[in-house]
Amino acid sequence: MKVSVLGAGGWGTALAIILAERDFDTTMWEFFPDYAVVLDKQRENIKFLKGVKIPDTITITSDLKQAVEGAELLVLAVPSHILRGLLEKVKMLQYKGKTFVSVIKGIEQDTLKTPSHVIKDVLGNVKVAILSGPSHAEEVGRKIPTTVVLASKDRALAEKVRGMFFTSYFRTYSNTDVTGVELGGSVKNVIAIAAGVLDGLNMGDNTKAALITRGLAEMRRLGVRMGADPDTFSGLSGVGDLIVTCDSKHSRNRFVGEQLGSGKSIKDILAGMDMVAEGVKTTLSVYRLAQKYKVDMPITNEVYEVIYNNKSAHDSIRELMGRPAKSEREFLR
């Protein structure tokens, strides 16, 4: 089978390597022609996955037509705000009959749609699966044991694609709850920014444990209101991804929060980053989803205020700690 990964960031590169190791005829598409040449020549993603060799068997191209029309399965590994524009270009090519695997963890701001809905919105009734879970490219690229979830409403498709990514160090589980898996992978980035703020303010383990627990409750409340299975949030794309993103040195979203907590402006933080921190844009999307579905999400609200209204992080923590007392059962619902 021929497969193509659209997006040559760290995650796209790590997944392309996995697929090549599984003996699939693998192509990786890079948007910038000049950098595609660098990748092809050096066989190392020096910007986003330094120190990891890209196998010679992977074809690297900046020609979207070559990448799309020559593959049966397309892995979408671009930032969420770029997805629709990329798909509009894919739509001009021969895309019908192909399977699309989204590894994107974000929510489109204008429409509040998850990646699977954006794919269907642009391309119609194509086969779609979602790969998500606690999986930093820096570790996957170095073959550190990792587990993820592969979700599709089509159980047979989920199991088929699950098998394609399964290796000795990359274990995949299947799930049919696409909504829950996508929301978990998106909302956790918002909570990770809050976790980073705590680190920037030199808060303790107690504080972060409380944040992760209550952040999971927010994620679950929104998911259930949007039709997700509540059990999904106890899995890899829920609590699993939440833990790793809130506490990892590799987490871009936690880094953004840490810089905010230390007093830097969001504008200056983003200007100094090469990689995309999905949580910044996702914060606005999740904030709007909470309003739309009338879901209480106090942590999300405070992250929104800090990023978009320049609220003091100290003031946000004070307000969260000063909320009226409740039973634990009440806030878990």
N, C-alpha and C positions, 0 to 999 in steps of 0.2 A: 504493500500500500504506500502511496505517496502522500506525505503530510507536509503542511507548511505552517510555520509559526509567524504570524503577522505582528511584528514588534520585537526589536532586538535590545530591549532593556535587560536588566539582570535576570528577571523572572522568565522572560521569553527565551533567553539564552540557556538557562538551566533546563527548561522543559525541552528545548530543541535537542540538547545533549541526551536527555533521557530517551527521547523518541529515536534518536540515532543509535543509541546503545541497544534499543529493542529491534534493531535492524530494519526500521522503516526508512524509506527513501525520503530524507528530511531536507526541507528548504527553510531558511530563515530570512524574512524580509525586513530590511532596514530602510526607514523613510529617507534618510540623507544619503545620497549617492557617494559622497566623499567618505563618509564613515563606513559605508558598506565595503568600500575598497580597503580601508584600514582593517576591518574585521576579517576580510578574506585573506589579506596578506599576513597579518600578525597571528591570526587564529587565537585571539584573546580579546575579550571585551574589556579593554583597559579603562573605560569610563564606568561601567556598571557591574562588572564581575571580574575584577582583576585577579590574576593568578590561576584562573581556571582555563584549561586548554579546550578550544573548540575543535572537535574532531574534523579531520579532513573530509570525511564523508558527508558533512553538512554543506549544502549549497547555500551561499550567501548572495543575496541580490537586493537591488533597490527597484527592480522591475515588478510592480504589483501584478501585472497580467501574468507574468511567468510564475509567480508564487501562487496565485489563485487558480488559474486554469489547469495547472499541472498537478493539483492535489485533490484527494478525495476527502480529506479532513483538514479543516483550518482552525488553528488555535489563535484566538484573539487575545493578544497580550499588550494592549495599549491603554493609556489612561482613559478613564470613563468619559472625560469631556472631549476626547478625540474620536471615540467610537463611532458616533453617528456619521461624521464626515468621512471616515474610512469606509464605512459600509455603503455610503452613497457611491463611492468609487468602485467598490466591489460589485455593486448592483449593475454597473455598466459592463461587467465581464460575465463569463460563463460560470455562474455560481450554483445553479439549480442542481439538486441531487447530492450536494455536499453536506457534510456534518460540520457544525460550528461549535467549538468548545471555548467558552468564555472563561478566562482566568482573571477577570477584572473585578476589583473590589471597590465599587463606587456606585453612586446614583446620579443620574443626569439631572442637572439643576433646573432647567427650564420645564421639563415634563414630569419630574420626580419618578422616572421609570428606571427600573433595574436593567442591567445589561441584556438579560434574556428578552425583556420586553422591547428594548431598543432594536435588537436584532430582528425580531418578528415585525416590528413596526416598519423597518426599512425593507427587509427582504421577503416578508410574507411567511408562509408556513414552511419554514426550513427546519431541519433537525438540529436541536440545540441541547447542549449539555453544559454544566457549570463545574469547574474544578476550584475548590476552595479549601481552606483549613490553615493550620499553623505551619507556615512553610516559607522561611526566608531563603531567597535565592542564594545568598552567601553560604548557607549551610547545605542546601540541596546540591549546589554546584560542586561541593567538596564531599559529596556522598555521605553526609551525616544522616543517620536514620530519621525519616520524616513520615508522617501519616497525614493523608488528606481525604477529602470526600468528593465524589463525583456524582453530581445530581442531574437528573432528567426526569421529566414527567413520564417518559417512555422507559419503563424499567429495563427492557431488553437493551436499549441504547445505552443506558447508564452502565449496565454490566459489561457491554462490549467495550466502551471507551475506558472504563475502569481497568480492564485487562491490558489495554494498550500502554498505560502508564505504569503498570505494576512492575517493580524491580526489587532487588534484594535490599535496597536502602530507601525506596520510595513506595510505601504501602498505601493502596487506595481502597476506600470503602465506597459503597454505592448508596444512594438515597433518592427518593422521588419528590422530596419537598424542596422544589426549586426556590420558592419564595423565602423559606426559612434560611436556606443556605446562602442566598444572595444577601439577605438583610443582615445576617450574622457577619458576613465578610465585610460589609459596609459600615454598620454601626460601630463595630469594634474599633475602627479607626478614629472615630470621634472620642470614644472613651480613652483611647491610647493618648490622644492629645492631652486630655485631662490628667492622665497618669504622668505624662511628661512634665506638666505644670507642677505637680507635687514634687517631682525630682528637682526641678529648678528652684523650688522654694525650700528644699532640704527637709521635706516632710518624711515621716517614717513608714515602716512596714505596715503598721496598724492602719494608717491612713490609706495606703494603696490597696490593702486587702478589702477595706470597706468600699473603696471606689470600684474595684473590679466586681464585687458582689452586687452592689447597687446598679452598676452599669449593665450587668447581665440581666437584672430585673427590668431595666428600661428596654433593652433589646428584645426581651421576651414579650413584654407588654405590646410593643409596637408590632412585632411579628404576628402575634396571635390576632390582633385587631385587623391585620392585613391578610389573614387567612392561613398563616403558617402553622405547622405542627409544633406545639410548645416543646416537645421532646427534642426537636432539632437543636435547640439552643443549649442543651446539655452535651452536645456532641462536638466534633472537631471544628465545625465552622462557627460554633457559638463560643462556649467557654474555652475551648482549646485555642482558637485564634485570639480570643480576648486576652488570655494569659500571656501568650508569647509576644503579642504586640504591645502590651502595656509594660513589659518588663525587659525587653530585649535591647541590646546595644545596636542591633541592626535595624530597629524600627524607625523609619523616617517620621512617622506621626508622633511617636513618643519624643523624638528629637525636637520636633517643632514645639511641642508643649514645654519641653525643658527650657528651650530658648525663650519662650513667652514668660515662663515662670521666673527667669533670671532678669527680665525687664526689657528684652528686645522687642521691637515692633514686628508684626507679622510681615510687613512689606520688606524689611531688611532681612528677615529670616529666609523668606522665599527667594529673594534675590541672590542669596549665597548658596542655594541648593541646585545641583544638576538634576537630581531625581525628583519625581513628583510625589508629594505627600497627599494622597487621595483624601485624607481626612479633612483637609481645609475646605475643599469644595463640598465634600459630603456633609460637613456640619450644617451648612445652609440647607441642603436637601433634606436631611433628617429633621432639622428644626421645623421645616415646612410640612413634612409628613406628620409630625407630632401634632401640629395645629390642624391639619386636614382631618386626621382620624381622632382628634381630641384625646390624645394619650399624654399622660403626665410623664415628662422626661426632664427632670430638674438638672441633671448633669449636662445633658445635651444643651439645655437652655443656657447654662452658664458658660459652656465652651463657645457657644454662638456669641454671647455678649462679649467675651474676652477678645475673640477674633474680629468680629464685625463691628462692635461698638466701643472697642478700647477700654472695656471695663477692667478694673484692677483684679488680678488673680486673688489677692488677699480678700477683697470684698466678696468675690464669688464663693470662696471657701467659707467665709463667715456666714453667708446666706444659706449655703447648703447645710451647715452644721446647726443653724438656727431654725430650720424648718420644724413645724409642729410634730410632736412625738406621735408615732403610730405603732400598731402591732406589726410584727414581722410578716405575718400572713397578709396583712393589708398591702404592704409595699411589694410583695412578691406577685401579687395579682395584677 
